């Protein structure tokens, strides 16, 4: 791939579609075949102190050059001492299915921004998980760590939503923005029968002086409940994402909550290992065949 893949200069007969280096935790605006494991670790006091590890397993499938599907399965590992008894519980959250379509906006500078529209469905597949010999649920320790991902651990609630993500790169600088609106509603067997709207948003800025070997990002994600239980939570992150051998993407970051979640949890440490293969297609232009890739 050339140093500037969306420069219109022809490399023989090859013409490369623009891609943008994704941020740390923002949604990926690109279309690719991909698989990833993402982990976040934090300590939560609510009211007992627990070591909480969140693990996301995710995959993407590029159906066409611009249309893709995503599946994400969140899990939670909570180690807590209740009544003098040490317990470690590993449970699933709500899986997420999303479809996305990528658009290319008019060129800004040398590059075209990428706008990716997305619809998603968080499936209420599991019930709340009570910690034995207590009146606590392990989701009480997971939600403060993952609050911007409202679909993941509000168990017994389905989530339908739509939104978009925008990515653009100018030389060494990378920018990403996302927003989405979700409606969470209870299942018939839910103990909490409330429903509410949640507005999610995020912004990332990255610096890439050494190419894709190391991109340094500052990022924030947040969510505001627009109806129902009034609440706004933000999380800020700083870290590094790399791209090695064209398809391996390791990432490391630290994060910190801003809002009521900061009363029960603090510094977070996260990592991701992602494998991706960008979708390629063939376009006929003026009777001349050109390979294109993203």
C-alpha positions, -999 to 999 in steps of 0.1 A, spaced: 0 0 0 15 34 -9 24 59 18 -6 80 10 -32 54 -2 -58 79 -12 -36 102 -32 -49 101 -68 -15 95 -83 -17 62 -103 7 34 -94 7 16 -127 -30 6 -130 -35 3 -93 -58 27 -75 -62 25 -37 -94 35 -19 -88 56 13 -87 41 47 -83 57 81 -64 43 111 -90 36 137 -88 50 172 -84 31 204 -121 22 212 -141 41 186 -161 22 161 -141 12 130 -152 33 99 -134 9 75 -148 -22 58 -127 -53 63 -126 -89 73 -114 -88 109 -113 -106 142 -103 -91 176 -100 -96 213 -102 -66 235 -96 -65 273 -101 -38 299 -91 -42 336 -102 -20 365 -110 -22 402 -145 -13 413 -158 -6 448 -196 -11 448 -198 -16 478 -174 -46 479 -141 -42 461 -138 -63 429 -113 -69 402 -132 -65 370 -120 -77 336 -141 -70 305 -133 -91 274 -149 -84 240 -147 -109 212 -155 -94 178 -155 -101 141 -162 -83 109 -171 -95 75 -169 -72 44 -197 -82 21 -187 -57 -5 -162 -29 -8 -185 -6 12 -209 -29 31 -200 -48 62 -213 -68 92 -200 -68 127 -206 -92 156 -194 -85 192 -197 -107 222 -189 -91 256 -179 -111 286 -172 -101 322 -148 -117 348 -154 -104 383 -133 -115 413 -148 -103 446 -148 -112 482 -183 -114 497 -188 -124 533 -152 -137 536 -157 -159 505 -135 -152 474 -155 -157 442 -146 -154 406 -175 -153 381 -172 -153 343 -204 -144 325 -216 -133 291 -232 -99 283 -255 -90 255 -241 -98 220 -242 -70 194 -250 -74 157 -243 -44 134 -245 -35 97 -225 -6 83 -221 12 50 -192 34 40 -194 66 21 -166 88 7 -170 125 13 -155 153 -9 -118 156 -6 -104 177 22 -68 185 16 -53 154 0 -77 129 15 -113 120 14 -130 117 48 -148 84 54 -184 85 67 -197 51 79 -234 48 87 -243 20 112 -274 2 125 -271 -22 154 -290 -45 177 -280 -55 212 -297 -88 219 -310 -94 254 -297 -130 255 -289 -134 292 -304 -126 326 -288 -107 354 -261 -126 373 -265 -126 410 -234 -132 431 -240 -162 454 -246 -155 491 -253 -118 484 -278 -94 470 -252 -81 445 -251 -86 407 -218 -88 388 -231 -62 363 -229 -37 391 -191 -40 388 -191 -42 349 -213 -12 340 -190 15 355 -161 2 334 -181 0 301 -207 26 305 -204 41 269 -212 6 256 -248 7 270 -258 -24 249 -232 -47 266 -242 -51 303 -277 -37 307 -289 -73 309 -325 -81 303 -328 -51 280 -326 -51 242 -309 -23 224 -317 -10 189 -297 19 176 -283 38 146 -255 63 141 -224 71 122 -186 74 125 -163 97 106 -126 93 100 -101 117 83 -63 119 80 -42 149 71 -5 139 70 5 128 105 -28 139 120 -58 115 123 -93 125 135 -123 104 144 -158 112 155 -188 90 162 -223 93 175 -253 70 179 -287 70 193 -300 38 211 -333 28 225 -331 3 254 -362 -16 264 -369 -45 287 -377 -81 280 -409 -96 294 -390 -113 323 -369 -83 333 -371 -72 369 -365 -36 358 -393 -27 333 -379 8 325 -369 19 290 -349 49 279 -330 66 251 -292 69 252 -271 92 231 -235 80 226 -206 101 212 -169 100 209 -139 119 195 -103 108 188 -72 126 177 -40 108 167 -5 115 157 13 92 133 49 105 128 63 70 121 36 57 98 13 29 110 40 13 132 29 35 161 0 59 162 -6 78 195 -42 86 203 -61 108 228 -97 98 229 -130 103 247 -163 84 247 -195 93 265 -232 86 268 -262 106 280 -296 92 289 -321 114 272 -352 98 288 -356 77 318 -328 78 344 -310 111 338 -273 104 336 -242 114 317 -209 95 318 -176 102 301 -144 82 298 -111 96 285 -82 74 271 -47 77 259 -27 50 242 -10 36 211 -23 16 182 1 -1 157 -4 -19 124 22 -46 117 27 -69 86 -4 -52 70 -29 -71 90 -19 -73 127 -31 -44 150 -20 -44 186 -32 -16 209 -26 -5 245 -43 23 265 -52 37 299 -85 52 306 -103 72 334 -140 78 340 -155 113 344 -189 114 361 -206 93 388 -187 62 377 -156 78 390 -170 74 426 -167 36 423 -138 30 399 -107 47 387 -78 40 363 -85 14 336 -59 -5 316 -68 -20 282 -54 -39 253 -65 -52 220 -52 -77 194 -68 -74 161 -63 -91 128 -78 -75 97 -77 -80 59 -90 -50 40 -117 -57 14 -106 -54 -22 -126 -50 -54 -123 -44 -91 -137 -13 -109 -141 -8 -146 -133 28 -155 -134 39 -191 -130 3 -203 -98 1 -183 -96 -25 -154 -82 -12 -121 -76 -30 -89 -89 -11 -59 -85 -18 -22 -93 -3 11 
